[in-house]
Amino acid sequence: MKLLKRITTMCLLLSIALLQGCGYKLGGLESIGDNSSKTASIKLISPKSLKQKFVNAGFKLDENKFEFLVEVEGPFQKKETSSITSSATEREFTLTVTMIVSVTNDAGKVLIDRKYLSKSRDHTFSSSTINSSESEENIINGEINKSLEVDIINILRSVI
């Protein structure tokens, strides 16, 4: 009985050690952005998805006792037609996502005043593809949003 207990314990410890060594991470626990040691207590006025990114990046969200007030407007999405083929079977779009960030310290001094962050990506849609243009656009806009969210975290870390 003791031998079985020891073998089970050793197998469990070995599997945990192997998971650590292979780089496996639990979802949502990865460090986000550059210089992850710089964190602060902040009040965040933003979309919900960005709040979770700040928590994952190590920031403490507090509505009452905060060192910085971070306000994020957006994301604002824009779609522009770049070109259309002569047969109208393919269209090229430019998808742009913009967010506006403002940072104020606890004394009320404005550190960043309505900084516009924009990223664009070209997207070609062919009417012969299986996926709809709308679903592809949503995926691309989501990727751009994530990239801008990391940029916002890096901007805050640059001023603290």
C-alpha positions in Angstrom: 0.0 0.0 0.0 2.8 2.4 0.9 4.7 1.5 -2.3 1.6 2.2 -4.4 1.2 5.6 -2.7 4.9 6.5 -3.3 4.7 5.5 -6.9 1.5 7.6 -7.4 3.1 10.6 -5.7 6.3 10.2 -7.8 4.3 9.9 -11.1 2.3 13.0 -10.1 5.5 15.0 -9.3 7.1 13.8 -12.5 4.2 14.8 -14.7 4.1 18.3 -13.1 7.9 18.7 -13.7 7.5 17.7 -17.3 4.7 20.2 -17.8 6.8 22.9 -16.4 9.8 22.0 -18.6 7.8 21.9 -21.9 6.5 25.5 -21.5 2.9 24.6 -20.9 1.0 27.5 -19.4 -2.4 27.8 -18.0 -4.7 30.1 -20.0 -4.6 33.7 -19.1 -1.5 33.5 -17.0 1.1 34.6 -19.6 2.8 37.9 -19.2 1.6 40.6 -21.5 3.6 43.4 -23.0 7.2 44.5 -22.5 8.8 45.2 -19.1 6.3 43.1 -17.1 7.9 44.1 -13.8 6.3 47.6 -14.0 2.8 47.4 -12.6 0.6 49.8 -10.6 -2.8 50.2 -9.0 -5.0 51.7 -11.7 -8.6 52.8 -12.3 -9.5 51.6 -15.8 -12.4 52.9 -17.9 -12.4 50.7 -20.9 -14.0 47.7 -22.6 -14.2 44.5 -20.5 -11.7 42.6 -22.7 -9.1 45.2 -22.0 -9.7 45.0 -18.2 -8.9 41.3 -18.2 -5.7 42.0 -20.2 -4.5 44.5 -17.6 -5.2 42.0 -14.8 -3.2 39.4 -16.7 -0.4 41.9 -17.1 -0.1 42.3 -13.4 -2.0 45.6 -12.8 -4.3 45.9 -9.8 -7.6 47.4 -10.7 -9.1 49.6 -7.9 -11.9 52.1 -8.3 -11.0 54.0 -5.1 -7.2 53.8 -4.4 -5.3 54.1 -7.6 -2.1 55.6 -8.9 -3.2 56.1 -12.4 -6.5 56.7 -14.2 -6.5 55.0 -17.6 -9.3 55.8 -20.0 -9.6 53.9 -23.3 -12.1 54.8 -26.0 -13.0 52.4 -28.7 -12.3 50.2 -30.5 -13.5 52.1 -33.5 -13.5 49.9 -36.7 -13.4 51.2 -40.2 -13.6 49.3 -43.5 -12.5 50.9 -46.8 -12.6 49.4 -50.2 -9.1 49.5 -51.7 -9.8 47.8 -55.1 -12.3 45.7 -57.0 -11.4 43.4 -59.9 -13.0 44.0 -63.2 -15.2 40.9 -62.9 -16.2 41.9 -59.3 -15.2 38.5 -57.9 -12.4 39.8 -55.7 -12.4 42.9 -53.5 -9.5 44.3 -51.4 -10.4 46.0 -48.2 -8.3 47.9 -45.7 -9.5 47.2 -42.1 -8.5 49.9 -39.6 -9.1 49.7 -35.8 -8.5 52.8 -33.7 -8.4 53.2 -29.9 -7.8 56.4 -27.9 -6.0 56.3 -24.6 -5.6 58.9 -21.9 -3.6 58.5 -18.7 -3.8 60.7 -15.6 -1.9 60.3 -12.3 -3.5 60.3 -8.9 -2.7 64.0 -8.5 -4.8 64.8 -11.6 -1.8 65.6 -13.9 -2.5 64.5 -17.4 0.4 62.2 -18.6 -1.1 61.2 -21.9 -3.9 63.2 -23.4 -6.1 61.3 -26.0 -3.4 59.5 -27.8 -4.7 57.9 -31.0 -3.5 54.4 -31.7 -4.4 52.9 -35.1 -3.5 49.7 -36.9 -4.6 48.6 -40.4 -4.5 45.4 -42.3 -5.3 44.7 -45.9 -7.9 42.0 -46.6 -8.7 40.4 -49.9 -12.1 38.7 -50.2 -13.0 36.4 -53.0 -16.6 35.5 -53.7 -15.5 31.9 -54.4 -14.2 31.3 -50.8 -16.1 29.2 -48.3 -15.8 31.6 -45.3 -18.0 34.7 -45.4 -16.3 38.1 -45.7 -17.9 39.2 -42.4 -16.4 36.3 -40.4 -13.0 36.9 -41.9 -13.3 40.6 -41.1 -14.3 39.8 -37.5 -11.2 37.6 -37.1 -8.9 40.2 -38.5 -10.4 43.0 -36.4 -10.1 40.8 -33.3 -6.4 40.3 -34.0 -5.9 44.0 -34.5 -7.7 44.7 -31.2 -5.5 42.4 -29.3 -2.4 44.0 -30.7 -3.6 47.5 -29.8 -4.5 46.3 -26.3 -0.9 45.2 -25.8 0.3 48.5 -27.1 -1.9 50.3 -24.6 -0.3 48.2 -21.7 3.2 49.1 -23.0 2.3 52.8 -23.2 1.1 52.8 -19.6 4.3 50.9 -18.5 6.4 53.6 -20.3 4.9 56.4 -18.1 5.1 54.6 -14.7 
